Amino acid sequence: MTVIRFLIFVLLFSFLPFNSWAFDWDLEGRVKAGSSYIFDSPSNHKDFDSEAELRLGFLGNAWTHEDWALDYELSADAKQADGPSVQAGLRDESDVDFFRAWLRFGNDRMNIRGGRQKILFGAGFIFRPLGFFDTRDVTGVVPETRGVDGVRATYFFDDTTSMQGWVVPGRLEDHLIAGLRWEGLIAGWETGVVVQYHPQTDLQDLAQFSQELVQLGYHVKGEYNFAYWNEGRLDIEHNKNGDPLRFDTVLGADYTFNVGEGLHFLVEYFLSARQDGFTLTFAKEEPTIQQIGFLFDMPYGIDIVWQVFGLYDIGDGSFQIIPQIEYSVTDQVFLYLQGRWGGSVQTGKKNGRLFSKTPIFNGTESLIGLTLIGYF
């Protein structure tokens, strides 16, 4: 990726009039610290799972000339963790890495952005079949997607219609992930279609990183008193007999009730169906997976927002319930009290996709914790 970034810099700088430089920058970042008590932590594992994080970032405009501009973002995270998640190898004890590091060159009609960036789209909120590069922990305090190294070009036909194309290095034998996406309005519905070629890669943070796939997807979203959406993706796996298929789709809706200060409710149904021969994501995976996710949230006064987030697997009966209270200490400092309760509705069943009771910490254990986040 270093070579790609260097070529982008050289290409851009070759055409920029030096008398148009107007470099400016803003400093942004956050400090995050939290700890959770793990109920019934596995033996030989610690009872508290803790993490501290410092994020520093610079963003702004580096160059302008008539309608064209060059802007940038450069931010990095330094993390220190301790507890059973480190003991089990689910995360590193210490980690320093870029969160975003990109340059964007363009105008109101088109732009090209190269470097570490977020490439994420679709209508899904909890489940994201089109989240090819989605790395967020959906049950986390502040779920967010880390960036991937790539180049993305966008062309806007009008205010609602656009075309995007991207290339992401796979770091395995110079393989490249390449995709193309169109988005626009059709009969008042937000609509998008996408195609992506995904070779085998070494990007181990991404799902299905080791598979060679052709991926086709769509999403639609509309509103009639309440919002509703559908998103789906078809994966065609190459280098397998018969090119087996897998189809993932999500149906969702949300509505704000006139209760209290506005009770918001969101629900999504997720279905994944695969043919025999398609590479398994989980050991002993069934051909069909069905899950339901929901979210209740409502403000209480001006300083407090509470929410209850839940996931339920229809097939194996496992579930997670995650309540959370956000308290605004100041405009830029927030305190989160969060819990997680995992289990199974099937008597005696202790291992499922959403909850497992194992001798090694697996990240689905029940907990209660506090997290403080300050932005600057």
N, C-alpha and C positions, 0 to 999 in steps of 0.2 A: 504493500500500500504506500510505502514511502516514495516509490518511483512514480506512482499515479499522482500523488500530491505534488511532487516536484514538477511534473509535466504540466499540471493545471496552473501552478504558480507561473511557470515560464510562459505558457500560452497567454494567460491573462495579462501579465506584466508587459509582454511584447507589444500589446496594442493600446496600452493606457498612456494618455498624455500626462507627463509628469507635472505639468502646471495645474492639473485638476485634483491633485492630492489634497484631501481635507480630512486627515485621520482624526477620529475621535473614538472615545471608548468609555464604557461604563463598567464598573465593578459590581458583580452580583455573586451571591453565594449563600451558603447556609451552614449551620452547625446542627447536627442531629445526634442525640444521645438517648439510648433506651435500654431497658432490661426487662425480661419476662421470666416469671417463675413457671417452670414446667411441672405440671402435676404428674406424679407417677413417672418421673424420668427413668429411663432404663438404667439398670445397675451399672456401676463404673462410669456413669455419666454425671456431669454437674447438673445442679438443679436450676441454675439461672443462665439464661442465654442473653448475652449483652453485645451491644455494638455502639461505637462512636464514629462519627463521620464528619469530615470537613470538606466542603466543596467551594472552590474558588473559580470564578469565571470572568472573562472579559468579552464584551460584545460591543459592536458599534459599526460605524461606516468608515471605510478606508479611502474611498475614492468616489467622486461623482463627476459626471460630464453630461450635460443636457439631460436626457431621459435615462441614462445608464448609471448604474451604481455598483459598487463592490462592497459588500458587508461581510461580517465574519462573526464567529463565536468560538471561543476557546475556553473550555472549563474542564477541571480535573477533580477527581475524588481521592481522598486519602481515608482509608477505613481501618479500624482496629476492632477485632471481634474476639469473643471468648465465650465458651460454653459448649453444650452438647452438639450444636451444629458444626462447630470447628472440630470437635473430637470425632464426629462421624464423617468429616470431609465434605460436608454440604457447602461450606464456604471457607475461604482462607482466613487465617488469623490476621494477616496484614495484607493490604492491597492498595496500590496506587495506580490509577489508570485514568485516561481521558474519558469524560462523559460525553462531551461534544467537542469537535475540532473541525470546523468547516469554513470554507469560503463560498460565497454566493455572488454570481455576476449576472446582471440582467436588468430588465425594466418591468413596466406594468404588464407587458404582453408575454414575456418569456424570461426564463432564468436557468442557469446551470449551477448546481451546488456540488462541491467535491469535498470529501473528508469524512470524518465520523459524524453521522447525523441520524436522526430518527426517520425511518421509512415505514410508515404505518397508516393504514386506511381501512375503510369498511364501516359497517353500521353497528356491529356487535359491541356491547359494553362489557359483559362478563366473559363470554366466549367469542373468540375472534378467528374464525376459519381463514380470513384473509390476512391475519397477522403473521405474514411470512417471517418477519424479523422481530416479533413481539417477545421480549424477555422479561416482562414485568411479573411480579408476584401478585396475583389478583387479590389475595387475602392479606396483603401487607398494609401497614399503616398509611403509607402514601404510595400506592402502586404507580410505577413509572417504567418506561421502556428505555433501556440503554441504547446507545447508538451503534450502528454498524459502519464499517469503512466502505465507502462506495461513492459513485457519481450518479446524480439524478438530474435530469433535464425536464422542465415543465413548460408547456405552451398553453396559454389561456386564449380560447377562441372568443369568449365573452365572460361576463361576470359569473356565469354558472357552469360553463363547459370548459374542460381542460383535458390535456393529454400529458401523461408522464411516462418517462422511460428511465430505467436504472440499470446499473451494472455494479455487482458486489464481488470482489475477489474472494474465491473460496479457499485460497492458500494451500490447495492440494493439486500438485501437478499443473499449476497455472489455470485451474478451472475457474470459470466466471459464472455467477448467477446473473441472469438477464431477464428483465421483465418490462411489460408495457401495460398501461392502464388508461382507460377513458372514463370520464365522469361527467354527468350532465343531468338536466331535468327532462323527464319524459312524462307528459300529461300531469305535471305537478309533482311527480315522484322523483326524489333524489335517486339516481341510478348510476351504477358503475360496473364495468366489466374489466377483467384482468387476465393476462396470460403470462406465465413465467416458466423459464427453463431452469431447473435446479440440478446441477451435476453433483456428484459426490464432493463433499467439502471437508475441511478441517475446522469448521466453525462450531465447536462443540457446545456453545451456549444456545444454539438454535435447534429447534425440534427437527427431526428427520435429516440431520446434517449429513449422514453417511449414505443417503439414498439418491439415486438418479431419477428425477421426476420431471414430467411435464404437468404443470398446474394451471387449471382454468377456473375462474371464479367470477362471481357477480354479487352485487348487493342492491337492494331497493329499500327505500325508507319514505314513509308518508305520514300524514297527520290528519285525523278527523276526530276532534275532541280529545283524542289521546294519540300518542305517537306509536307507530308500529314499524317493524323492519324485518327483513329476511336477508340472510347472507349465506353463501355456499361456496364450496370449493371441491373440484374433482381432481384427484391426483392419479396420474398414470405412471406406474413404476416400470422403468426400463431395466434391462439386464435381468429380468425374471421371466420364466416361462409364461407365455400368454399375456405379458404386460398387464398384471393385475391392477384393479382399480380400488380407490377408496373415496367415498363421498362424505364430506362434513357439511352440516348446515345448522343454522341457528334461527329460531323465530323469537322475536322479542316485542315487548310493548311496555310503555310506561304512562303514568297518569298522576297528576297532583290533585289530591282530594282537598275539599274545603273543610279541613279539620285542623284546629289549632292555628299554627302559623303556616300551614301548608304541608300536608303529609304526602310525601312523594313515594310512589311504589313503582318498582321496575321488576319485570320477570322475563326470563329467557329459557327456552327449551333447546337443548343441543342434542343432535343425532349424528353419530359416526357409524358408517356401514362400510365394510371392506370385503373384498373377495378373498378366497383362499389363496395363499401364496404371497399376499401383500405383507411386507415386513412388519412385524409386530412392534408396537410402541411399548407395551407392557408384556411381561411374561404371562402365558396362559390367557391372553386377551381374547375375549369373545368377538365374534364377527360383527356384533352390533353393540354400541355403547349409547346409552341415553342418560342425560343429566339435566337437572333443573337448577337454575340459579335465581335468587331473588334479592332485592334490596329495598328496605324501608329506611327513609331518612326524613328528618324534620328539624328546623331550627327551633331553639327555645330561648327567647330573648335575643339579644344582639351578640352574645358572647359564646353561646353553646349550640352545637349541632350534634344530634345523636343519630346513629344509624345501626341497623341490624342487617348483616349480610349473610347469606346462606347458600350452601350447595348441597345437592342430594343426587346420588347415583341410583337410578331406577333399577339397574341390573343387580348390583351387589349389596344394595341397601345402606351403603356408607354415607355419612353426611358430615358437614362442618357448619357450625353456627358461630358467627363472628360479630359480637356487639362492639360498638366503639362510641366514645364520647369525645368530641373535640371542644376544647375550651380555649378561647382567644385571650391569652394573657395580655397581649398588646396587639397592635395592628400587624406586627411582624413576628410575634412569638406565640407558638401554639403548643398546648399540652394535650396529649392523647392518652386516654385510658382505654385499653383494648383487651378483650378476652377471646378465647377460642375454645369451643367444645366440640370434640369429634367423637364419633361413635358409629354404631350400626343398628338398624331397626330389626335386623335378623338375629334372633337369639343364638348366642354362641359364636357368631361370626365376628372375627377380630381383624381380618385383613381385607381391605377394599381399596379402591382407587383413591378415595377421599379420606380414609382413616385406616391406619394399620397399627397394630400393637406388636412391635418387634423388639428383639434384644438390642438392636442398634437404633439410635435416634434417627427418625426418618422425616421429621418436619411436620407431621400431622397431629402430634400430641396436643392435648389440651393445655391451655396456659392462661395467665393473666399478666399484663405488663403495662408499663408507663413509658412514653416516648415524648421528649421535648425537642421541638424544632424551631430554630430561630433563623429568619431570613434577613439578608442585608444586601 
